Amino acid sequence: MSGYKLVHRRIQQEEKRLQSVYDGMPIKGKGTREDTQKRVLREMQEMTFLLARECNILVNYPKLSIQGNKVVLGPPTILLPDCRYVTFEQLKELEISEIKRREVKKG
């Protein structure tokens, strides 16, 4: 497993970082200012761009919403390099099975 980057863990890291950025924003439900709403989207787009460059995948949050005083990302959809859409759980299973397959091949 050394040297192999687990993409699902990287996505979780970025989600936590993004949520901490969102926690510092003045979110007030429907009364959230327009520039704050744009900043929420811009921060999410920057995170997905970073993941695309770093991990060679596209991540999207189609259910991103402002609910009360917080931003809810919702479940991500992930486009793999072979043009398959997968959920976060499917990505995790794919990576774990690939690691196990490599370990068996080595051993």
N, C-alpha and C positions, 0 to 999 in steps of 0.2 A: 504494500500500500504506500510505500515511501515514494514521493515524487508525483503521486497521483492526486490531482485536485478534485475534491468532491464538490460538484457544482451545487448540489442541494444545500450543503452547509454554507457555501458562499452566498447563496440566495438568502438564507436565514440571517446571516451576518448583515447583509445590506438592508434587509427588512427591519432589523433591530435598530440599525443606524438611522434609517429613514424615519422610523417611528419616534426616535428621540428628537429628530429635527422637527417633526410635526408637533410633538408635545410642547415645544418652545414657541409655537406660532399662536397668534390670537384667534382661535377658532370659536365662533359663536353661532353654530347651527346655520339657519337660513340668513342670519344677520352678518355672516362672514363677509368681509369686504372683498371686492372683486380682485384687487391686487394680491390679497392673501390666497384666494382660490387659484389664481394663476401661478403663484409661487408653489402651492401644493402640487400642481400638475408638473411644473418645471422640475421640482426636486425629484418626483417620481420618474420623469423622463431622463434626467441625468443618471439616476441609479440604473435604469434599464440599459442605457447606452454604455455605462461602465461595465455592466455584466456582459453585454454583447461583445465588447472588445476583449474582455478578459477571458470569457468562458466560451465564446463562439456559439451563443444561444440567444434567442430573443425571448424576453419575459414581458408579459403584459398583465395588467390588473384591470380587467373589464368591469369589476364591481366596486372600484374605488369610489368612496362616498364620504361626505361629511355628515356625521351623525352626532347631534348634540354638540359637545365641546371637544370632540376628537375626530381624527381622520381614520377611517376604516379601509384598509387595503383590499380585503377580500382575498379569495384564493387566486393565485397566479395561474395563467396559462403559459406554457413554455413551448416554443418552437425549436425543435432540435435541428442540427445541421442536415439531417436527412429528410427534412420538411414534414416531420410528424409533430402534431400537437399532443402534448402530454400534460397531465396534472402534476402537481408537486410530488404526490405520493408515487405516481408511476415513475417519475424521474428518479426518485430515491431507490425504488425497487430495481430499476435498470442499472444504476450505478453499483448497488450492492451485489447484484448477480454478476456484473462484469468483473468486479474485484474478486469474487469467489472463483469465477472461471479462470482468471489469471493465476490465482494462487494454486489451483489444481494443476494447471498447465506447467507451472514452475516445479511443483512438488512431485 
